Amino acid sequence: MTQSLLFTILIEGTVVLGYSILAKRPAGPLLWASLVINIFTQSLLWISLQLFFRHYLLTLFVAEILIWLIESFLLQRLSNGKLNLRDAYILSFCMNASSFGIGWFLPI
């Protein structure tokens, strides 16, 4: 679980940095929000996968959608006004798609 969390923070932090550079937004508040949010949502993911292990892929799919929505909302709220909700949805989607896509092929 720790390796997965560190991997997620690394990949999603890289996406946040890229977004911050392209959108000319300060990276600090977004990185901090991403770190706090990932600790929370990774815990939810692992609890869900443990509880519903017999339906792993369905649980993973549903959990990832819920995590995307939760992270979007929390990113917007914790970004100190640096993101509107639309941008938070897009950023969260990119973050989660990146970490999920890369993580799917790694033996973590």
C-alpha positions in Angstrom: 0.0 0.0 0.0 2.8 2.4 0.8 4.5 1.8 -2.5 1.2 2.4 -4.3 0.7 5.7 -2.4 4.2 6.9 -3.2 3.8 6.0 -6.8 0.5 7.8 -7.0 1.9 10.9 -5.3 4.9 10.9 -7.7 2.9 10.5 -10.9 0.0 12.8 -9.9 2.4 15.4 -8.6 4.2 15.4 -11.9 0.8 16.0 -13.6 0.1 18.9 -11.2 3.5 20.4 -11.9 2.9 20.2 -15.7 -0.5 21.8 -15.3 0.9 24.5 -13.1 3.5 25.4 -15.7 1.1 25.3 -18.6 -1.7 27.2 -16.8 0.8 29.6 -15.2 -0.6 28.8 -11.7 1.4 28.5 -8.5 2.3 24.8 -8.0 2.6 24.9 -4.2 -1.1 25.0 -3.2 -2.0 22.4 -5.9 0.8 20.1 -4.9 -0.2 20.3 -1.2 -3.9 19.7 -2.0 -2.9 16.8 -4.2 -0.8 15.2 -1.4 -3.5 15.5 1.2 -6.2 14.3 -1.1 -4.2 11.3 -2.3 -3.6 10.1 1.2 -7.4 10.2 1.8 -8.5 8.7 -1.5 -5.9 6.0 -1.6 -7.1 4.9 1.8 -10.7 4.8 0.5 -9.6 2.8 -2.6 -7.7 0.2 -0.6 -10.6 -0.2 1.9 -13.0 -0.7 -1.0 -10.8 -3.2 -2.7 -10.4 -5.2 0.6 -14.2 -5.2 1.3 -15.3 -6.1 -2.2 -12.3 -8.2 -3.3 -14.6 -10.7 -5.1 -15.6 -8.0 -7.5 -12.2 -6.5 -7.9 -12.5 -4.9 -11.4 -16.0 -3.6 -10.8 -15.0 -2.2 -7.4 -11.9 -0.6 -9.0 -13.9 1.0 -11.8 -16.6 2.4 -9.5 -14.1 3.5 -6.9 -11.9 5.3 -9.5 -14.9 7.3 -10.8 -15.9 8.2 -7.2 -12.3 9.2 -6.4 -12.2 11.4 -9.5 -15.3 13.2 -8.4 -14.1 13.5 -4.8 -10.7 14.6 -5.8 -12.1 17.2 -8.2 -14.2 18.8 -5.5 -11.5 18.7 -2.9 -8.8 20.1 -5.3 -11.1 23.0 -6.0 -11.8 23.6 -2.3 -8.2 23.1 -1.1 -6.4 25.0 -3.9 -6.9 28.4 -2.2 -8.9 29.7 -5.2 -6.3 28.6 -7.7 -8.8 26.3 -9.6 -12.4 26.6 -10.6 -14.5 23.4 -10.5 -14.2 22.8 -14.3 -10.4 23.0 -14.2 -10.4 20.8 -11.1 -12.4 18.1 -12.9 -10.0 18.2 -15.8 -6.9 18.2 -13.7 -8.2 15.4 -11.5 -9.1 13.3 -14.5 -5.6 13.8 -16.0 -4.0 12.9 -12.6 -6.0 9.8 -12.1 -5.8 8.6 -15.7 -2.0 9.0 -15.5 -1.5 7.1 -12.3 -4.1 4.5 -13.1 -2.8 3.9 -16.6 0.9 3.6 -15.6 0.1 1.7 -12.4 -2.0 -0.9 -14.3 1.2 -2.2 -15.9 3.5 -2.0 -12.8 3.8 -4.8 -10.3 3.0 -2.7 -7.3 
